[in-house]
């Protein structure tokens, strides 16, 4: 709820004078207030007519109480220590600084005399209340006390604030699958969902879920309906973690709010939908890609967090071994040919290709991409997004791209024979082509292209290299502990003994890493560089095993060996390497 709960009615004339609202908008809000117990300011904000900052400025001027932006203040820890955490969180107040015997406290409702008196008693100081927005106070409290409390508070507030609106009406009943005979919701039901989704507590709850995911470094958010519950999970460093679950009754409003933000159809609950939205957190803008999918207990929502800062990663930041990095850089400067990056979903293939594109000279060369979807924007690179409904597929788009006089082409993924053949012909006619493929290792990419129906001699003549990769969690530097590997551990790594002065660590767990023992991820890479013997084997349709054996003979470091190097550098653990490479046999040719 917007601040100043004790003000029954704002001065509408003042808002009109400042040209923040029109007289018609004021009249409409006043009419709505007669059937809605919310304050006028909250109604104007929920209708999108007024922002919370604008409301605060008017109240500040009207009441003579200063309005401050908490984000621009370094909170005084000495002042913060004067008050219990639970009290500050419950009453949305945060002390900013103390001068002599007076503490300046930012409050969502500085006219709440009872709270001001309690602050005075707790601190034994005079209190100078000032206006601040609820969202900025919440963020500041999260910085000092953790985001978990914030989400729980948002859930409690939303549950209390919309309980009446979300009752047991059909507009918010759990969705049934289309095969259960569910009809499309009526206009009245849709209006009810839209109204619930626009209520301030739901707006803040959804914003808190998104913000906490960003602050937790999550790559994905999952909102998962069950028969009696609605679960929320964040994927952090490749692993899913449960967070505070909202009540089942809030699920329809939460999902409707996300759909509204992503410009999706809230009336369509029987078919999958995909959309995109951008949310600002302070001075930071984050993109989210949202996908909905109907299940028997409601719509499942998966949200990919697209933090724009990730594009700043260079190839050097990704975890390449020096020799593999040198060879990969040489490949991306070749004038023509196909360079593939392979690995499972979520292994960082797109990040690697973006890092490669940032290294090429886009000012001197024409670089065009075809992606599904475009995750990050790259300066001076022409990026295009697949739209199957409009007829723009990888194959059809690629045909047009080659007529755009490109030097370098990036294709988000080679999924079929047609796309593969067009990419190969582009490479053979003087273009450098980057793309991804879903295979377990580098050698498997060659067999995969041939299985698609591409002629082996075309693969051999166009392919210049394949990079297979995985992401492994890195040990938390605050709590990692050295350990002595048992013989079984050495054997799993293909080692008889550790080299002298080599330290191996285990994951311990602390507050910094949320007790997981890991913080962040790095890549392990397997780079196959095409050679004459490998081309001959490709034409002869040799097996993936024979291709890998030849590549290893020529010096290729396989994924497990790259992982062993990370373990021996103290970067990760044996368990992470075994999990990510998914090969249980010990390595050969290791000493």
C-alpha positions in Angstrom: 0.0 0.0 0.0 1.4 3.5 -0.8 2.4 5.6 2.1 0.4 7.9 4.4 -2.4 5.6 5.5 -3.8 8.3 7.7 -4.5 10.7 4.9 -8.1 10.1 3.9 -8.0 12.2 0.7 -5.2 13.9 -1.2 -5.6 17.4 -2.4 -6.8 16.7 -5.9 -6.5 20.3 -7.0 -2.8 20.3 -6.1 -2.2 17.2 -8.3 -4.2 18.9 -11.1 -2.2 22.1 -10.7 1.0 20.3 -11.1 -0.4 18.6 -14.2 0.2 15.2 -12.8 -3.4 14.2 -13.3 -6.5 15.6 -15.1 -9.8 16.4 -13.5 -11.4 13.5 -15.4 -8.8 11.1 -13.9 -9.4 12.5 -10.5 -13.2 12.1 -10.8 -12.8 8.5 -12.0 -10.5 7.6 -9.1 -12.9 9.2 -6.6 -15.8 7.1 -8.0 -13.6 4.0 -7.8 -12.7 4.9 -4.2 -16.4 4.7 -3.2 -16.4 1.0 -3.9 -12.8 0.4 -3.0 -11.4 0.9 0.5 -7.9 1.8 -0.8 -6.5 5.4 -0.4 -6.8 7.7 -3.4 -3.1 7.7 -4.0 -2.9 4.0 -4.2 -5.7 3.9 -6.8 -4.0 6.6 -8.9 -0.8 4.6 -8.8 -2.4 1.2 -9.6 -4.2 2.8 -12.6 -0.8 4.0 -13.9 -1.8 7.6 -13.7 0.6 8.6 -11.0 4.0 7.2 -9.9 4.9 6.6 -6.3 7.7 9.2 -6.5 5.3 11.8 -7.8 2.9 11.1 -5.0 5.7 11.4 -2.5 6.8 14.8 -3.8 3.3 16.1 -3.6 2.8 14.8 -0.1 6.2 16.2 0.9 5.2 19.7 -0.3 1.7 19.5 1.1 2.8 18.3 4.6 6.2 20.0 4.9 8.0 16.7 5.4 11.2 16.2 3.3 11.2 13.5 0.6 14.5 11.6 0.2 15.8 8.9 -2.1 17.2 6.2 0.1 19.3 4.8 -2.7 21.5 7.8 -2.6 22.3 7.5 1.1 24.9 5.3 2.8 23.0 4.0 5.7 24.7 4.7 9.1 25.3 1.3 10.7 25.5 2.9 14.1 22.0 4.3 13.7 20.7 1.1 12.2 21.9 -0.8 15.3 19.6 1.2 17.5 16.5 -0.6 16.3 15.4 -4.2 16.1 15.3 -5.7 12.6 11.8 -7.1 12.9 10.4 -3.7 13.9 12.0 -1.9 11.0 10.8 -4.5 8.5 7.3 -4.6 9.9 6.9 -0.8 9.8 8.9 -0.1 6.6 11.3 2.3 8.2 15.1 2.6 7.9 17.4 5.0 9.9 19.7 6.9 7.6 22.0 8.9 9.9 22.3 10.2 13.4 23.4 13.8 14.3 23.9 14.5 18.0 20.8 13.0 19.6 18.5 13.0 16.5 18.1 10.1 14.1 16.7 10.8 10.6 14.4 7.8 9.7 13.0 7.2 6.2 9.5 6.0 6.4 6.7 4.9 4.1 4.3 6.7 6.4 6.0 9.4 8.5 2.6 10.5 9.8 2.3 7.3 11.8 2.7 8.9 15.2 2.6 5.6 17.0 5.5 4.2 15.0 7.5 7.4 15.5 6.9 7.2 19.2 8.1 3.6 19.3 11.2 4.5 17.3 11.9 7.3 19.9 11.5 4.8 22.8 13.7 2.2 21.2 16.5 4.5 20.4 16.2 7.0 23.3 16.8 9.7 20.6 14.7 12.3 18.9 13.3 11.0 15.5 13.2 13.1 12.4 10.9 11.3 10.0 11.2 11.8 6.2 9.3 10.4 3.2 10.7 7.6 1.1 9.2 5.1 -1.3 8.3 1.7 0.0 10.3 0.0 -2.7 13.5 1.9 -1.9 13.1 1.2 1.9 12.5 -2.5 1.1 15.7 -2.6 -1.0 17.7 -0.9 1.7 16.4 -3.3 4.4 17.3 -6.2 2.1 20.9 -5.0 1.7 21.4 -5.1 5.5 19.1 -7.9 6.6 18.8 -10.2 3.6 16.3 -10.6 0.8 14.6 -13.7 2.3 12.7 -11.6 4.9 11.6 -9.3 2.1 10.0 -12.0 0.1 8.2 -13.4 3.2 6.9 -9.9 4.1 5.7 -9.4 0.5 3.9 -12.7 0.6 2.2 -11.9 3.9 1.2 -8.4 2.7 -0.2 -9.7 -0.6 -2.1 -12.5 1.2 -3.7 -10.0 3.6 -4.2 -7.3 1.0 -6.0 -9.3 -1.7 -7.7 -12.0 0.3 -11.1 -10.6 -0.3 -10.5 -10.0 -4.0 -9.1 -13.5 -4.5 -11.8 -15.4 -2.6 -13.2 -18.5 -4.2 -14.5 -17.0 -7.4 -14.0 -18.7 -10.7 -11.7 -15.9 -11.9 -8.9 -17.2 -9.7 -9.6 -20.9 -9.6 -6.8 -23.2 -10.6 -6.5 -23.7 -14.3 -7.6 -27.1 -15.8 -6.0 -28.5 -18.9 -7.8 -28.1 -22.2 -8.5 -31.8 -22.4 -10.5 -31.5 -19.2 -13.0 -29.4 -21.2 -12.3 -26.0 -19.7 -13.8 -23.1 -21.6 -12.0 -19.8 -22.1 -12.7 -17.5 -19.1 -15.5 -15.0 -19.4 -14.9 -11.3 -19.8 -15.9 -10.9 -16.2 -13.4 -13.5 -15.0 -10.6 -11.9 -17.1 -11.5 -8.5 -15.6 -11.3 -10.0 -12.1 -7.9 -11.4 -12.8 -6.6 -8.2 -14.2 -7.9 -6.2 -11.2 -6.2 -8.7 -8.8 -2.9 -8.5 -10.8 -2.9 -4.7 -10.5 -3.4 -4.5 -6.7 -0.4 -2.9 -5.1 0.5 -5.9 -2.8 0.6 -8.3 -5.8 2.7 -5.7 -7.9 5.2 -5.5 -5.0 5.3 -9.3 -4.5 6.1 -10.0 -8.1 8.7 -7.2 -8.1 10.2 -8.7 -5.0 10.4 -12.2 -6.6 12.1 -10.8 -9.6 14.5 -8.5 -7.7 15.5 -11.2 -5.2 16.3 -13.5 -8.1 18.6 -10.9 -9.7 20.3 -10.2 -6.3 20.7 -14.0 -5.8 22.5 -14.3 -9.2 19.7 -16.6 -10.4 19.7 -17.5 -14.1 16.1 -18.7 -14.1 12.9 -18.4 -12.0 10.4 -21.2 -11.8 6.8 -20.7 -10.6 5.4 -24.2 -10.3 1.7 -25.0 -9.6 0.8 -28.1 -7.5 -2.5 -29.4 -6.2 -2.3 -27.6 -2.9 0.7 -25.3 -3.3 2.5 -22.8 -5.6 6.3 -23.3 -5.5 8.9 -20.7 -6.5 12.4 -21.8 -7.3 15.6 -20.0 -8.4 18.3 -21.6 -10.4 21.6 -20.4 -9.0 24.9 -21.7 -10.4 23.0 -24.4 -12.3 21.1 -25.8 -9.2 17.5 -25.2 -8.3 16.7 -23.8 -4.8 13.3 -23.4 -3.2 12.4 -19.9 -1.8 9.4 -18.8 0.3 6.3 -20.1 -1.5 3.2 -17.9 -1.9 -0.2 -19.3 -1.0 -2.0 -21.2 -3.7 -4.7 -18.5 -3.8 -2.2 -15.9 -4.9 -1.0 -18.0 -7.8 -3.5 -16.7 -10.5 -2.8 -13.1 -9.6 0.9 -13.6 -9.6 0.8 -15.3 -13.1 -1.6 -12.7 -14.4 0.7 -9.9 -13.2 3.7 -11.5 -15.0 1.6 -11.9 -18.2 0.6 -8.2 -18.1 4.2 -7.2 -17.7 5.2 -9.4 -20.6 2.3 -8.3 -22.8 0.8 -11.8 -22.9 -2.9 -12.7 -23.0 -4.2 -13.3 -19.5 -7.4 -14.8 -20.9 -5.4 -17.6 -22.6 -4.6 -20.3 -20.0 -4.8 -23.5 -22.2 -1.9 -22.8 -24.6 1.8 -22.0 -24.0 2.8 -18.4 -24.4 6.2 -16.7 -24.7 7.0 -13.1 -24.0 9.6 -10.7 -22.8 9.8 -7.8 -20.3 12.3 -5.3 -18.9 12.3 -4.2 -15.3 14.4 -1.4 -13.7 15.9 -2.0 -10.3 17.4 1.4 -9.3 19.8 2.3 -12.0 20.0 -1.2 -13.3 17.8 -2.6 -16.1 17.3 -6.3 -16.4 15.5 -8.2 -19.2 13.4 -11.3 -18.4 12.2 -13.9 -20.9 9.0 -15.6 -19.8 7.4 -18.8 -20.9 4.1 -20.2 -19.7 2.9 -23.8 -20.1 -0.4 -25.3 -19.0 -0.4 -28.2 -16.5 -3.2 -30.1 -14.7 -2.8 -27.9 -11.6 -2.3 -24.5 -13.3 0.1 -22.6 -15.6 3.8 -23.4 -15.1 6.0 -20.3 -15.6 9.7 -20.3 -16.4 11.5 -17.0 -16.5 15.0 -16.6 -17.9 17.0 -13.7 -16.2 18.9 -11.9 -18.8 21.3 -9.6 -16.9 22.9 -7.3 -19.5 26.1 -7.3 -17.5 26.8 -10.8 -18.6 27.7 -9.7 -22.1 30.7 -7.9 -20.6 32.4 -11.3 -20.2 35.4 -11.7 -22.5 36.8 -15.1 -23.6 39.5 -14.7 -21.0 36.8 -14.5 -18.3 35.1 -17.8 -19.3 37.6 -20.3 -17.9 39.5 -21.4 -21.0 42.8 -23.2 -20.6 45.6 -21.1 -22.2 46.2 -23.4 -25.1 42.5 -23.9 -25.9 42.0 -20.1 -25.7 44.8 -19.4 -28.1 43.5 -22.0 -30.7 39.9 -20.8 -30.3 40.9 -17.2 -31.0 42.7 -18.3 -34.1 39.5 -20.0 -35.3 37.3 -17.0 -34.9 39.6 -14.9 -37.0 39.5 -17.4 -40.0 37.9 -15.8 -43.1 35.5 -18.7 -43.7 34.2 -22.0 -42.4 31.8 -23.2 -39.7 32.7 -23.1 -36.0 30.3 -24.9 -33.7 29.8 -24.7 -29.9 28.1 -27.7 -28.4 26.8 -28.8 -25.0 23.5 -29.3 -23.2 20.9 -26.5 -22.5 22.3 -24.1 -19.9 26.0 -24.9 -20.5 26.9 -21.3 -21.6 27.0 -21.8 -25.4 25.4 -18.4 -26.1 27.6 -16.6 -23.7 30.7 -18.1 -25.5 29.4 -17.0 -28.9 28.6 -13.5 -27.7 32.1 -13.2 -26.3 33.5 -14.4 -29.6 31.4 -11.8 -31.5 32.6 -9.1 -29.3 36.2 -10.0 -30.3 35.6 -9.7 -34.0 36.0 -6.3 -35.7 32.3 -5.4 -36.3 33.4 -1.9 -37.5 35.4 -3.5 -40.4 33.1 -6.5 -41.0 29.4 -7.0 -41.6 28.2 -9.2 -38.7 24.6 -10.6 -38.8 22.9 -13.0 -36.3 19.8 -15.1 -36.4 18.7 -16.0 -32.8 15.8 -17.6 -30.9 15.5 -15.4 -29.0 17.9 -12.4 -29.0 19.2 -12.5 -25.4 21.6 -9.5 -25.4 22.2 -6.6 -27.7 25.7 -6.2 -29.2 26.8 -2.8 -30.7 27.2 -2.7 -34.5 25.9 -6.3 -34.9 22.7 -6.7 -36.9 20.6 -9.1 -34.8 17.4 -10.8 -35.9 15.0 -12.9 -34.0 13.2 -16.1 -35.2 9.4 -15.7 -35.7 8.0 -19.0 -36.8 4.4 -17.7 -36.9 5.5 -15.1 -39.4 7.5 -17.6 -41.4 11.0 -16.5 -40.2 12.8 -19.7 -39.4 16.5 -20.4 -39.1 16.5 -21.9 -42.7 14.4 -19.1 -44.3 16.2 -16.4 -42.4 19.6 -17.8 -43.3 18.7 -17.7 -47.0 18.0 -14.0 -46.8 21.1 -13.3 -44.6 23.5 -14.6 -47.3 22.0 -11.9 -49.6 22.9 -9.2 -47.1 26.6 -9.3 -47.9 27.7 -10.6 -44.5 31.2 -11.4 -43.4 30.3 -13.3 -40.3 27.0 -15.0 -39.6 25.8 -16.3 -36.2 23.0 -18.9 -36.2 21.5 -19.5 -32.8 21.2 -23.2 -33.4 21.4 -25.8 -36.2 18.3 -27.9 -35.7 17.6 -29.6 -39.0 19.2 -30.6 -42.3 18.0 -27.6 -44.3 19.6 -25.1 -41.9 22.8 -27.2 -41.7 23.1 -27.3 -45.5 22.5 -23.6 -46.0 25.1 -22.8 -43.3 27.6 -25.1 -45.0 27.1 -23.5 -48.4 27.5 -20.1 -46.8 30.8 -21.2 -45.3 32.0 -22.7 -48.6 31.2 -19.4 -50.3 33.5 -17.3 -48.1 31.5 -16.6 -44.9 32.5 -17.4 -41.3 29.6 -19.1 -39.6 29.1 -19.5 -35.8 26.4 -21.8 -34.5 25.5 -24.2 -31.7 24.5 -27.8 -31.7 23.2 -30.1 -28.9 25.8 -33.0 -28.6 27.7 -34.4 -25.6 31.2 -33.8 -26.9 33.1 -32.2 -29.7 33.5 -35.3 -31.9 29.8 -36.0 -31.6 29.0 -32.8 -33.5 30.4 -34.3 -36.7 28.3 -37.5 -36.4 25.3 -35.4 -35.6 25.6 -33.3 -38.8 25.9 -36.5 -40.8 22.9 -38.0 -39.1 20.9 -35.0 -40.1 21.6 -36.0 -43.7 24.4 -33.6 -44.6 26.9 -35.2 -47.0 30.2 -36.2 -45.1 32.4 -34.5 -47.7 30.5 -31.2 -47.1 31.0 -31.4 -43.3 34.7 -32.2 -43.8 35.3 -29.3 -46.2 33.3 -26.6 -44.3 33.9 -27.4 -40.6 36.9 -25.7 -39.0 36.4 -26.6 -35.4 34.0 -27.7 -32.6 34.0 -26.4 -29.0 32.3 -28.6 -26.4 31.7 -27.1 -23.0 30.1 -27.5 -19.6 29.6 -25.1 -16.7 30.9 -26.2 -13.2 30.3 -24.5 -9.9 33.4 -22.8 -8.4 34.3 -23.2 -4.7 33.3 -20.4 -2.4 36.6 -18.6 -1.6 35.4 -17.8 2.0 34.8 -21.3 3.2 36.6 -23.9 1.0 38.7 -26.4 2.9 41.7 -28.5 1.8 41.2 -32.2 1.8 43.3 -35.3 1.3 41.9 -37.3 -1.6 41.3 -41.0 -1.0 42.5 -43.5 -3.6 39.0 -43.8 -4.9 38.9 -40.0 -5.5 42.3 -40.2 -7.3 41.1 -43.1 -9.4 37.9 -41.3 -10.5 40.2 -38.5 -11.8 42.4 -41.0 -13.6 45.3 -40.2 -11.3 47.7 -42.4 -9.3 48.8 -39.5 -7.1 48.7 -35.8 -6.9 51.6 -33.8 -8.3 53.8 -32.2 -5.5 52.5 -29.1 -3.8 49.0 -29.6 -5.3 46.1 -28.7 -2.9 42.6 -30.1 -3.5 39.6 -28.5 -1.7 36.2 -29.5 -0.7 32.9 -27.5 -0.5 32.2 -26.5 3.1 29.4 -23.9 3.2 28.9 -20.5 4.8 26.5 -17.5 4.9 28.3 -16.0 1.9 27.4 -18.9 -0.4 24.1 -19.8 1.3 25.6 -22.9 2.8 26.2 -24.5 -0.6 30.0 -24.3 -0.6 30.0 -22.9 -4.1 29.7 -19.4 -5.5 29.7 -18.7 -9.3 30.5 -20.9 -12.2 33.3 -21.4 -14.7 33.6 -23.3 -18.0 35.5 -26.4 -18.9 36.2 -26.8 -22.7 37.1 -29.4 -25.2 38.3 -28.0 -28.5 38.4 -30.1 -31.6 40.4 -28.4 -34.4 39.8 -30.0 -37.8 42.9 -31.5 -39.5 43.5 -33.5 -42.6 43.3 -36.9 -40.8 40.0 -35.8 -39.1 38.6 -34.7 -42.5 39.5 -38.1 -43.9 37.8 -39.9 -41.0 34.7 -37.7 -41.5 34.4 -38.5 -45.2 34.8 -42.2 -44.2 31.9 -41.8 -41.7 34.1 -42.9 -38.8 32.5 -43.2 -35.4 32.6 -40.5 -32.7 35.0 -42.6 -30.7 37.5 -42.9 -33.6 37.2 -39.1 -34.3 37.8 -38.4 -30.6 40.8 -40.7 -30.4 42.4 -39.0 -33.4 41.7 -35.6 -31.9 43.3 -36.6 -28.6 46.3 -38.0 -30.5 46.6 -34.5 -32.0 46.6 -32.8 -28.6 42.9 -32.2 -27.8 42.2 -32.0 -24.1 38.8 -33.7 -23.4 36.2 -32.3 -21.0 37.1 -34.5 -18.1 40.8 -33.6 -18.3 39.9 -29.9 -18.4 37.9 -30.5 -15.3 40.8 -32.3 -13.6 42.9 -29.2 -14.2 40.2 -27.0 -12.4 40.2 -29.4 -9.4 44.0 -29.3 -9.1 43.9 -25.5 -9.3 41.6 -25.4 -6.3 38.7 -23.9 -8.4 36.2 -26.7 -8.1 35.6 -30.2 -6.7 35.7 -33.8 -8.0 32.0 -34.1 -7.5 31.3 -31.1 -9.7 33.5 -32.6 -12.5 31.8 -36.0 -12.3 28.4 -34.4 -12.3 28.9 -32.1 -15.2 30.9 -34.4 -17.5 28.5 -37.3 -16.8 31.1 -40.0 -17.4 31.7 -42.4 -14.6 34.7 -44.3 -16.1 38.2 -43.2 -15.0 40.4 -41.3 -17.5 42.9 -43.1 -19.6 46.4 -41.8 -20.5 46.8 -39.9 -17.2 49.8 -40.3 -15.0 
